[in-house]
Amino acid sequence: DSASNGFNFKGIKDYLDCYRSGKLTPSQVAKNIIAMLEDCDKSTPPLRAIVQWDQEQIMLMAEASTARYRNKCTLSYLDGIPVCLKEEFKVVPYHHRVGTIYLGTEPETEDATVAKKLREAGAIIIGVSNMHELGTGTTGCNPNRYHKIPRNPYNPNHFTGGSSSGSAAAVAAGLCPVAIGTDGGGSVRIPASFCGVVGLKGTFGRISSHGSLPLSYSTVSVGPICTSVADAAIVYSILAEPDPLYPYGLKQPKATLSGMCAPDLKGLKLGVDWTFFKACDAEVLSICEKAVEHLQSLGASVVEVSLPEMEEMRVAHVICILSEMRDFLQPDFNKHFQEMNLDTRANLALASQFTALDYITANRQRTRSMRFLREIFTTVNCILTPAVASTAPRIYESDLLTGSSDLSLTVRSMRFMQLGNFTGIPGLVVPIGYSTAGLPISFQVMAKWWDEAVLLRIGLKLEQFRYQTKKPSIYYDILA
């Protein structure tokens, strides 16, 4: 519960308070959302956060939830809460287009595991969200006719980040307090950071990705994008468990939130590799250094660590993710090359230059990197970094027509992300402030495998560091 002054995003608790007090019903909220969805399609430029939605579907789920509140038999903390899922997931009855114009020609008849779990929890799925085509980029720029460029609610002339672009934009714009994304190279954490909201990438295998397009099977994790750390914890606790349809997460230990609400951070050791930490813009660095001091003031100790072979790790991650995507998308590349965006073609063409030897060597590097981390996590509870080295990049006119391909920007935006994807450790990004231009700046905490609870504990304390939350320039107050 935060009683700070000024603007605050509406979170799960705000919705539950309205429902429990009878101030609003889920059906009334759904009507508001439908009106807002119509409005954001008409605005100039259009927000393009949610790319497929169905009024009838939204109202059906909302009316069922309204009846449960009336009869006092709600299903979970997510009952009646509006959520959206990245178009990478199968969601009945939408088209599973994954950001393309050629996939998902028929409406989906079967839900992905996370969509199914959200329905079982009573959530109102308001639609599927925009994404970078086939998840191949970090800007979210997707000029094709079904998608268009999603806009950053803090400044519509800037990108949202990708590839879970629409998910972050929907949450920051107030359309829903919860969205689900996938993260193979920062695809949850980059857009959450650029849009000033919270993003959690679970440990590899922690949340089932069954029913999402298996673009890169060894690097992709699923996670929530929310308006607060507490909300991310709620969604995580509902989604994190083994799924018989998803073999990678079967052996996981039980997800807990133990110690998350401890009053301070006493006893925690926070690892920082300062050379790596400082590889970011001056404005980002200065606020991130202050955030480290804030965590220290709450009783945590900061320990200098050395993250070895980071350049090798970075190259190996790129080889793994692109090789796996190229392998999976081989038929698409041959058959639908002309229908793909230019940057997708370029990335997949680049990927076809990697050899089997490159892929095997990259996976040897993964084993080494995981071993280094195992040692580091015997001395510290987590590793701290800035979330992204810079703030959200500008959208240029040409991007709207041909898309955007800026490799130096891709490298910069993924710099602090790849370690988590390559080794499978969990990561949490939390907004901690704003640049002089008013764009969000975020901070990242990573922990050892399966230890999401410590991330959430530190994340709650990071939120206290942010002395104000700026209201996005595009914001819909659904509960007003």
N, C-alpha and C positions, 0 to 999 in steps of 0.2 A: 504494500500500500504506500503510494508516494503522495505526500501532501504538499508538493512544491507549488509555487505560484506560476501563473502564466499558462502557456499551452501544454497540454499533455495528450498524447495519442490515446484513443479509446481502446482499452484492452478487454480481455475475456471477462474480468471482474465487472467492468462497467456494463457489459451486456447482461451478465447474470443478475446484477443489482436491479436493472430495469425489469427483467423478466420476473424476478422473485417478488418485487414490490408491486408488480402489476402496472407499472408506469407504461410499459410497452410490451407487446407480444412478439414472438418470432415472426408472425405473419405481417405485423406492421413494419418490422425491421426489413423484411424481405421486399415489401412494396417500396420502401425508401430506396433500397439497393437497386431495384429494377429502374426506378426513376433516375438514379445517379448513373447507372450503366448507359441509359439512353442519352443522358446529358454528356458523358465523357466521349461518346462517339461523335457528338455534334460540336464539341469545343474545337477551338483553333489554337494550336494544332491538336488533333485528337490524342487522348492519353494512350490509347492502345495497350492497356495493361491486360484486360480480359478480352480474348479474341473470339471465344465462343461461349454463348450463354443462352439459356432457354427459360423464359418467364414461367412457363407451366411447371417445369422441373423444380425451379426455385420455390415456387408457391406450395407445391406438394410437400416438400421437405419441411417448409416453414409451418404449414398447417398441422402436420403430424407432431412437430415439436410443441406448438401452441397447445395442442390437446394434452401432451404429456405434462406440461407445466400446470395446466388446469387440474389434471388428476393427480398432481404431485408424484409422478413416477418417472422423473427424468433419468436419462441413461448415463450421463457423465458430465464433467465440467464443460464439455464441448457441445452439449445439447443446445441447439438454437444458435450456435456461433457460426457466422459466415466464414467460409474458407474457399480458397481456390487452389487448383493443382496445375503445375506446369504441364504444357501440352505434350511433354515426353511420356506422361502416364496415360494409360487407358482409363477413360471415365465415360460410363454410359450416360447419355446417348450421343456423346460428342465424337467428332472425327479425330482420330489419333494421327495428327499431321506432323508432329515433332518439328514444327517450324518450316515445313516444306510446302510446296504446292502439289506434290505428286503422291504423298503417302496418305493413308486414311481416307480413301475414296468413299467408303461406306461408314455409316455411324457405328460406333463401338457397341458390342453386345455383352462385354465382360469387363468388370472393373479390375484395375490394378489392386494389389493387396492394400496399399495405403488408402486408396479411395474407398475400398470396402470397409476398412477399419473406421474411417471417418464417418461413413454412413451409420455403422453400428453404434458409434458414439453419439449419434443424433445431430451431427454438424449439418449445416446447410451449405451444400456445394453450390457456389454462385456461378461456376463456369470454369473453363480452362484458360490458363494465362499464357501470354506471349513468350517466345523464347528465341534465342539466336538459332538460325537454321541448323538442325542436327547437332546443336550444342557445340559448334566448332569455333566459337569466338567469345571474347570477354566484354564486348561493347553492348551486345543486345541488338545491334543494328541488323534489321531484317527487312529489306525493301520489297519483298514479294507481296503479291496482291492480297493474300489472306491475312498478312500480319502487320506490315508497316512498322515504323520505328516507334517503340514505346518511349514515352517521355519521362524524364526524371522529375518527380513532383516538386523537388526543391528548386529546380530551374529547368523548364521545358526545353531550353536550348542545349541541354546537356544529356549525355547518355545515361541509362539506368545502370549499365554494367550487365554482364551476361555470364552464363547463358540463361539463368533463371530470371530473365529481365522483367517480364510481366508480373511475376510473383512478388518481387520486391516493390515494384511500382504500385501494385494494388494495395499492399500493406501501408506503404508510406502515404498514399493518397486517401487512406481511410475507408476504402471499399470493403475491406475485411481485415480483421486483426490477425489472421493466420493464413499463411500460404505455404505450399510444399514445393520444394525444388530438389534438383539433383546437383551433385558437386563432384566433378571429375578433375577439375583444375582450378577450383575456386568458384564454381558456378552458382553456389548458394551465397558464399561469403563476399564475393566481389560486388554483386548487385545490392546485397544488404548494406554493405559499407557505403557504396555510392549514394544509396537512397536514405541513409540515416536511420536504419532499423536494425534489429538483432537477427543474426543468422547463425544457425548451428549445423555444422557438418558432423554427423555421428561417426563413431568408429566404423571402419569398413565392415559391412555385414550387419550392423546393429539394427537398422531399420530396413525392412524388405524392399528390394527394388523390383520384385516380381510384377510384371505388367507395365514396366517402363521399357523403352527401346534399349536393348543391351549394347549401347554404343561402345563403352570401354569397360569390360567386366572386371578389371583388376584395380581400377582407380576410382570408380564412382561410388559415392555414398549419398544417401538420401537425408534430407533434414528440413526442419521448419524455418520459415522466416516470419518473425513476429514483431509486435511493437514493444515487447519487454522481455527480459530474461525469464521472469516468472512464467509468462505465457509460453515461452519456448520449452520450459521445464514441463509444463502441463502436457503440451503436445507430444514432447519426447516420451513422457511416461506412458502415454496411450499407444504410441506407435512402435516403441522399442521392444521387440521380442522376437524369438525365432519364428520363422515361417516355413512350414514343410515344403512350400513351393520355391524356396530360395535357399539353396544349399550353403551359401557362404556364411550365413549367420546362425547355423544350427547349434554350434557348440558354445554360444556366448553365455557369459555369466549373467545373472539376473540384473536388470537395470534398476538402480536405486537412486534416490535423491538424498542420500544420508549426508548430514552435516551441511546441507545446502544453505540453511538459514542461520548458521552460526553467527553470533554477534560481531565477530571480528575475524581476522585472518591469522591469528597467532598459531605458530607451529608450521605454517606453510612456507616452503622454499620455492621461490620463483626464479627460474633460470633465464638469463639474458645473455645472448652473444652480441655484444655491443657493436662489433664491426658490421654484422648482418643487420642488426636493428636499425643502424644509422643510414642504411642504403635507401633513403626516401627523401622526398622534398622537405625543405627546411621547416615549412609551416606544419607539416605532418609530424616531423620529428619533435618539434618543441612541445606540442601538446601531448604526444605519446610519452615523452620523458616525464612530464608532470604527472601523467596517469600512473607511471611506475612509482613515483614518490608517494602518491596518494595510497597505493596498495601497501607500501612500506609503512606508512603512518598508521595503518590498521593492524600492524603487528606481524606482517609477513616479512621474511628476509629475502633480499635479492642476492642471488648467487651468480657470479660470472661463469658462463659455460662456453665451450667452443663447439660449434656445430661443424663437424668436418665434412670435406668433399661436397660442399653445397653446389658448386658449379657442375660437378659430375652428376649429382643428384638431379639437378634441374634438367640437364640434357637427357638423362635417362628417363625422367618422367615424360618428357615430350615424345621420346621414341616409343615408350610403352603406350601412352594414350592414343597417339596418332596411328601407330601400327594396328592396334586393336580396332580402332574406328574404321581404318582403311579395310581391314579384313572383313568386318561385319558389313560394311557398305560397298563391298566389291560389286555386287549386282546393281546397286543404285548408280554407282560411278559409271558403269558400262551402259546402263539403260537410260538414266535420267540426267546425264551430265549437263545437257543443254538447259534443263529446268532448274538447276541449282544456282544459288547466288554465286557471284564471282569469287568471294573470299572462301566459300566452302570448296569450290573447285580447286583453288590454289592450295588450301590446306591438305586436301586429299591427294592432290598431285605430289605435293612435297612428301607426304607420308609414303607414297609408293616408291620413294627412293631409299627407304630404310631396308636393310637386309635382315635375313633370319639371324645372322651373326650379331647385328646391332641389337636386335630384340633380346637375344640371350645374354649379351653383355650387359644390357640395361637391367635385366632382372637379377644378374649377379650383383650389380650396384645396389639394387633394392635390398638384397639380403644384407649387404654391408651397412647400408643406411639404417636398417632396422636394428642391427646389432649395436651401432653407435648410440641409437636412441635408447635402447634397453639399458645401456650403461648410464647414460645421462639421467634417466628416470630413477636410477637408484640413489641419486644425490639431490634431485629436485622433484617437486610435485607437478610443475608445468613449465612451459616455455612461453615467454612473452615476445610479441613482435607488434609493429604497426599492422593494421589489416591490409591496406593497399598503400603503395608508395606515393600515390598522388590522389587528387580528388577527381571526380567524374569529368571525363573529357567532353569537349564541345562537339555539337553536331554541326556538320557543314552541309550546305545545300547539295553538294555532289553525293553525300552519303545517302540521301533520300532516294536517289536514282540508282546508283550502282553498288551501294553498300560501302563498307569501310574496311580497309586492310592496312593496319599500321603495326608492323611486327614489334617495333620498339615499345609501343604502348602495351601490346599483349604481354610482352616480357615483363614490363614494369608492373602491370596489374596482377600478374601471377606470382611475382617474386616471393611473397610470404605465404603463398597458398600451397605450392607444389609439395612441400615436405609432408603435409597432412595427407594429400592424395596418394603420394608415392608409397608412403609407409603405412597408411591406413589409420593413423592416430586421429582422434577427434579434435575439432577446432571450433571456437566460438568467437564471433565478432560482435562488438558492442560499440555504438556511436558514443564518442566522448567529447565532441565539439564541432566547430565549424571553421572553415577557412575565411579569410577576409572577404572573399566573394560570396560567402554564405552557403558554401557547399559542405556536406557532412564529412567529418574525419572520424575514422573508427580504429579500434584497438583489437588485437587478436590474442587469445589465450589458447594454447594447445596442451593436451595432457596425454598420459600414456593410454594405451588401448583399453577401452571399456570404462575409463574413468571420467565420464561426462559429468558426474556429480561435482567434481572439484571445479570444473569449468564454470558450472552454473553458480557455484558458491562465490567464485571470484567475480563473475559477471554481475551479480547483484550489487557487489561493492563498487564495480566500475561505473554502474549507473548513477551512483551517488556523487561521483566525481563530476559528472556533467551538470553544471549549475543551472542550465536552462535547456529546454527543448524548443528549438525554433519551429514555428508552424510552416509546413511546406506551402509553396505558393499555389499548388493544386491540392486542395484538401476537401473531402466530403465528410461532413459530420452526420453519420447515419443515425445516431441516437438523438439528434437535436429535434 
